[in-house]
Amino acid sequence: EEAVRRLLFLSSDRAFARLLQPGGFWDDQVTRLVLPESLGNRGGVLARILTGPLMKDRLSRAFNDMAYDAAERAAPAVADAVRTIGVRNALALIRSSDPMAATAFLHQEMGTSLVELMVPEFGDAIRVSREPLVGEVLAALTGVDVGGIAQSLAMQADNAIFRAIGREEAAIRADPRSTNDPMLMAAFGIK
C-alpha cells in the first residue's frame, strides 16, 4: 500500500508541477481543454465568429488559463485522497501491465469529486474573466448556461489532470530509478 501511495504522490506531484506552470494546460496537447460544444452550437453570424480560428484560439487560451486556477484548487484534494485512500489490492496495482493502473484506481475512487470542486472555480472565472473576449462573447450570446460551460470545462480538466498523473505514473514505472525512492525501485523490480 505504501508503494502505491508513493507512486501516486510522486505522479500527482509531477503532474501538477507541470500543469501549474504558465501555459501548463494550453502547451500540452494531452491536457489542453477545448471549447465547450454549447458555445459552438449557435446559429448565424455569431456562430461563424465563434468557430473562426482566431476566436476559438483566444477563447481556448482563456479557458485553459482558467484551468490553471481550477487545478490549483484540485491539487490538495488529490493529495488528500492519496493520503487517505484504501488500496484494496496494492500488489495487483504494482504488478499490473497497465502503466497507469494506480492512476485509474485513484480516478475511480475519487469519482466526480474534482469536477464538483472545480465547477464553482470555472463558473466564477467565466463570470469575472480578465480576458475581455470571454465577457464580450457571453454578453453577445443570449441564454448562455454558464453553469453548463463550467461543468463541461471542469469535466475536461478532471480528465486532463488524471491523464497527466497517468503519464507521470507510466514514466515512473518505466524508469523507477529516476525517483531515487528505494521502495519504488524495489516495487518495480530494481534492487
C-alpha positions in Angstrom: 0.0 0.0 0.0 2.8 2.4 0.8 4.4 1.8 -2.6 1.2 2.6 -4.3 0.7 5.8 -2.2 4.3 6.9 -3.0 3.7 6.2 -6.7 0.6 8.2 -6.7 2.1 11.0 -4.6 5.0 11.4 -6.9 2.9 11.0 -10.1 0.4 13.6 -9.0 3.1 15.9 -7.7 5.0 15.8 -11.0 1.7 16.2 -13.0 0.6 19.3 -11.0 4.0 20.8 -11.2 3.8 20.6 -15.0 0.1 21.7 -15.2 0.6 24.6 -12.8 3.3 26.3 -14.9 2.3 29.2 -17.1 0.6 27.6 -20.1 0.5 24.2 -18.4 -2.8 23.2 -19.9 -2.5 25.0 -23.2 1.0 24.0 -24.1 0.3 20.2 -23.8 -1.9 18.5 -26.4 -2.7 15.8 -23.8 -4.2 18.2 -21.3 -5.4 21.1 -23.4 -9.1 21.9 -22.9 -11.3 22.6 -25.9 -14.3 24.9 -26.3 -17.5 23.5 -24.8 -19.8 22.4 -27.6 -22.6 24.7 -26.2 -20.6 27.7 -27.4 -20.2 26.4 -30.9 -23.9 25.4 -31.3 -25.1 28.9 -32.0 -26.5 29.9 -35.3 -25.8 32.8 -37.7 -23.0 35.3 -37.8 -22.1 34.8 -34.1 -21.5 31.1 -34.7 -19.2 31.8 -37.6 -17.3 34.3 -35.5 -17.0 31.9 -32.5 -16.0 29.0 -34.7 -13.4 31.0 -36.6 -9.8 30.0 -35.8 -8.8 33.3 -34.2 -11.7 33.4 -31.8 -11.5 29.7 -31.0 -7.8 30.1 -30.2 -8.3 33.1 -27.9 -11.3 31.6 -26.1 -9.5 28.2 -25.7 -6.5 30.0 -24.3 -8.7 31.9 -21.8 -10.4 28.6 -20.7 -7.1 26.9 -20.4 -5.8 29.7 -18.2 -8.9 29.2 -16.1 -8.0 25.5 -15.8 -4.8 26.6 -14.0 -6.8 28.1 -11.2 -9.1 25.1 -11.0 -6.2 22.7 -10.9 -4.6 24.7 -8.1 -7.8 24.2 -6.2 -7.8 20.5 -7.1 -4.2 19.6 -6.2 -4.7 19.4 -2.4 -7.8 17.3 -2.9 -5.8 14.8 -4.9 -3.1 14.8 -2.3 -5.7 14.2 0.5 -7.2 11.4 -1.5 -3.9 9.7 -2.0 -3.1 10.0 1.7 -6.4 8.5 2.9 -7.2 6.1 0.1 -7.6 2.4 1.0 -5.8 0.3 -1.5 -7.6 -3.0 -1.7 -5.3 -4.8 -4.0 -2.0 -3.0 -3.9 0.1 -5.9 -5.3 -2.2 -6.2 -8.3 -1.8 -2.4 -9.0 2.0 -2.7 -8.7 2.2 -5.8 -11.0 -0.4 -4.6 -13.5 0.6 -4.4 -17.1 -1.3 -1.2 -17.4 1.3 1.6 -16.9 -1.5 3.8 -15.5 -3.3 1.3 -13.2 -2.8 3.2 -10.0 -4.0 6.4 -11.6 -7.1 4.7 -12.9 -7.7 3.3 -9.5 -7.4 6.8 -7.9 -9.6 8.4 -10.5 -12.3 5.7 -9.9 -12.0 6.2 -6.1 -12.3 9.9 -6.3 -15.3 9.8 -8.7 -16.6 13.2 -9.6 -15.2 15.0 -6.5 -12.7 17.0 -8.5 -15.3 18.1 -11.0 -17.6 19.2 -8.1 -14.6 21.1 -6.6 -13.7 22.8 -9.9 -17.2 23.8 -11.3 -17.5 26.8 -9.0 -13.9 27.8 -9.8 -14.7 27.8 -13.5 -18.1 29.5 -13.0 -16.5 32.3 -11.1 -13.6 32.6 -13.6 -16.0 32.8 -16.5 -18.1 35.5 -14.8 -15.1 37.7 -13.9 -12.7 36.7 -16.6 -9.8 39.0 -17.1 -9.9 38.1 -20.8 -12.3 40.7 -22.2 -13.2 38.4 -25.1 -14.9 35.9 -22.8 -17.1 38.7 -21.3 -18.0 40.0 -24.7 -18.8 36.6 -26.1 -21.0 35.8 -23.1 -22.7 39.1 -23.3 -23.4 38.6 -27.0 -24.9 35.1 -26.5 -28.3 35.1 -25.0 -29.3 32.1 -22.9 -25.7 31.1 -22.1 -25.6 28.4 -19.5 -22.5 29.5 -17.5 -23.1 26.5 -15.2 -23.1 24.1 -18.1 -20.0 25.7 -19.6 -18.3 25.5 -16.2 -19.4 21.8 -15.8 -18.0 21.0 -19.3 -14.7 22.7 -18.5 -14.4 21.0 -15.1 -15.0 17.6 -16.6 -12.3 18.2 -19.2 -9.9 19.5 -16.6 -10.6 16.4 -14.4 -9.8 14.1 -17.3 -6.7 16.2 -18.2 -5.4 16.1 -14.6 -5.8 12.3 -14.5 -4.2 11.9 -17.9 -1.2 14.0 -16.7 -1.0 11.9 -13.5 -1.2 8.7 -15.5 1.6 9.9 -17.9 3.8 10.5 -14.9 2.9 7.1 -13.4 3.9 5.4 -16.6 7.2 7.3 -16.7 8.0 6.2 -13.1 7.1 2.6 -13.9 9.4 2.8 -17.0 12.3 4.3 -15.0 11.8 3.8 -11.3 15.5 4.6 -10.7 14.7 8.2 -11.6 12.7 8.5 -8.4 15.6 7.7 -6.1 13.0 6.1 -3.9 14.2 2.7 -2.7 10.6 1.5 -2.1 9.5 2.4 -5.6 12.7 0.9 -7.1 12.1 -2.3 -5.2 8.4 -2.4 -6.1 9.2 -2.2 -9.8 12.0 -4.7 -9.8 15.1 -2.7 -9.3 17.3 -3.8 -6.4 
